[in-house]
Amino acid sequence: QVQLVESGGGLVQPGGSLRLSCAASGFTFSNYAMAWYRQAPGKERELVASITGSGHVIKLLDSVKGRFTISRDNDKDTLYLQMNSLKPEDTAVYYCNGYYSETSWGHGTQVTVSS
Protein backbone atom coordinates (compact mmCIF):
# COMPACT_ATOMS: atom_id res chain seq x y z
CA GLN A 1 0.00 0.00 0.00
CA VAL A 2 1.00 3.62 -0.42
CA GLN A 3 3.13 4.90 2.41
CA LEU A 4 4.72 8.29 3.00
CA VAL A 5 7.08 8.70 5.93
CA GLU A 6 8.35 12.16 6.79
CA SER A 7 11.47 12.78 8.88
CA GLY A 8 14.10 15.39 9.65
CA GLY A 9 12.14 17.85 11.76
CA GLY A 10 13.24 19.22 15.10
CA LEU A 11 13.83 22.28 17.21
CA VAL A 12 16.01 24.94 15.62
CA GLN A 13 16.87 28.53 16.40
CA PRO A 14 15.76 31.34 14.10
CA GLY A 15 18.13 31.55 11.16
CA GLY A 16 18.93 27.86 11.34
CA SER A 17 18.47 25.11 8.77
CA LEU A 18 16.79 21.74 8.51
CA ARG A 19 16.44 19.17 5.74
CA LEU A 20 13.22 17.22 5.65
CA SER A 21 12.89 13.86 3.91
CA CYS A 22 9.86 11.93 2.74
CA ALA A 23 10.34 8.25 1.97
CA ALA A 24 7.69 6.98 -0.43
CA SER A 25 6.66 3.40 -1.13
CA GLY A 26 3.81 1.46 -2.69
CA PHE A 27 3.64 3.41 -5.94
CA THR A 28 5.83 4.46 -8.86
CA PHE A 29 7.28 7.57 -7.25
CA SER A 30 8.77 9.09 -10.40
CA ASN A 31 5.35 9.17 -12.10
CA TYR A 32 3.89 11.61 -9.60
CA ALA A 33 4.26 15.29 -8.89
CA MET A 34 4.82 15.63 -5.16
CA ALA A 35 4.50 18.40 -2.63
CA TRP A 36 5.30 19.52 0.87
CA TYR A 37 2.51 20.91 3.00
CA ARG A 38 2.48 22.32 6.52
CA GLN A 39 -0.04 22.92 9.23
CA ALA A 40 0.58 25.33 12.07
CA PRO A 41 -1.44 25.16 15.30
CA GLY A 42 -4.93 26.54 14.76
CA LYS A 43 -4.39 27.07 11.03
CA GLU A 44 -5.38 25.33 7.83
CA ARG A 45 -2.92 23.06 6.07
CA GLU A 46 -1.11 24.97 3.33
CA LEU A 47 0.98 24.07 0.32
CA VAL A 48 4.65 24.93 0.78
CA ALA A 49 6.26 23.63 -2.41
CA SER A 50 5.56 21.25 -5.26
CA ILE A 51 7.68 19.48 -7.86
CA THR A 52 7.05 17.48 -11.04
CA GLY A 53 7.97 13.82 -11.36
CA SER A 54 11.08 14.81 -13.29
CA GLY A 55 12.21 17.36 -10.73
CA HIS A 56 10.98 20.72 -11.97
CA VAL A 57 9.57 23.07 -9.34
CA ILE A 58 5.87 23.81 -9.88
CA LYS A 59 5.02 26.14 -7.01
CA LEU A 60 6.69 27.70 -4.00
CA LEU A 61 4.88 29.57 -1.25
CA ASP A 62 5.79 33.25 -1.46
CA SER A 63 6.90 33.40 2.16
CA VAL A 64 9.51 30.66 1.67
CA LYS A 65 10.96 31.78 -1.67
CA GLY A 66 14.71 32.21 -1.43
CA ARG A 67 14.82 30.14 1.76
CA PHE A 68 13.34 26.70 0.98
CA THR A 69 14.28 24.30 -1.82
CA ILE A 70 12.25 21.27 -2.86
CA SER A 71 13.97 18.38 -4.60
CA ARG A 72 13.60 14.67 -5.17
CA ASP A 73 15.69 11.57 -5.78
CA ASN A 74 13.68 9.16 -7.89
CA ASP A 75 16.30 6.43 -7.48
CA LYS A 76 15.69 6.54 -3.73
CA ASP A 77 11.94 7.28 -3.91
CA THR A 78 12.54 10.22 -1.63
CA LEU A 79 11.32 13.82 -1.57
CA TYR A 80 13.32 16.54 0.19
CA LEU A 81 12.76 20.02 1.56
CA GLN A 82 15.86 22.04 2.40
CA MET A 83 14.88 24.83 4.74
CA ASN A 84 17.30 27.68 5.42
CA SER A 85 16.97 30.96 7.31
CA LEU A 86 14.13 29.51 9.33
CA LYS A 87 11.72 31.87 11.05
CA PRO A 88 9.36 31.31 13.99
CA GLU A 89 6.42 31.51 11.58
CA ASP A 90 7.75 28.38 9.85
CA THR A 91 6.83 26.39 12.95
CA ALA A 92 4.38 23.67 11.88
CA VAL A 93 3.96 19.99 11.20
CA TYR A 94 5.26 19.30 7.70
CA TYR A 95 3.74 16.64 5.49
CA CYS A 96 4.45 15.29 2.03
CA ASN A 97 1.82 14.06 -0.38
CA GLY A 98 0.95 14.03 -4.04
CA TYR A 99 0.40 17.41 -5.68
CA TYR A 100 -2.32 16.65 -8.28
CA SER A 101 -3.66 13.63 -6.46
CA GLU A 102 -3.39 13.10 -2.74
CA THR A 103 -3.20 9.84 -0.87
CA SER A 104 -3.59 9.12 2.82
CA TRP A 105 -1.55 11.49 4.99
CA GLY A 106 1.45 10.37 7.01
CA HIS A 107 2.24 11.47 10.53
CA GLY A 108 4.28 14.43 9.41
CA THR A 109 7.39 15.81 11.06
CA GLN A 110 7.34 18.64 13.58
CA VAL A 111 9.45 21.72 12.88
CA THR A 112 9.78 24.20 15.72
CA VAL A 113 11.69 27.43 15.23
CA SER A 114 12.34 29.13 18.53
CA SER A 115 15.10 30.72 20.52
SULTA-V788607 format. One record per helix or strand of 3 or more residues. SS is the DSSP state (H for helix, E for strand). FROM is the first residue (numbers start at 1). TO is the last residue. If there is no record, write none. Layout:
# SULTA-V788607
ss: <SS & SS>
from: <FROM & FROM>
to: <TO & TO>
This chain:
# SULTA-V788607
ss: <E & E & E & H & E & E & E & H & E & E & H & E & E>
from: <3 & 10 & 18 & 29 & 34 & 46 & 57 & 62 & 68 & 78 & 88 & 92 & 109>
to: <7 & 12 & 25 & 31 & 39 & 51 & 60 & 64 & 73 & 83 & 90 & 98 & 113>
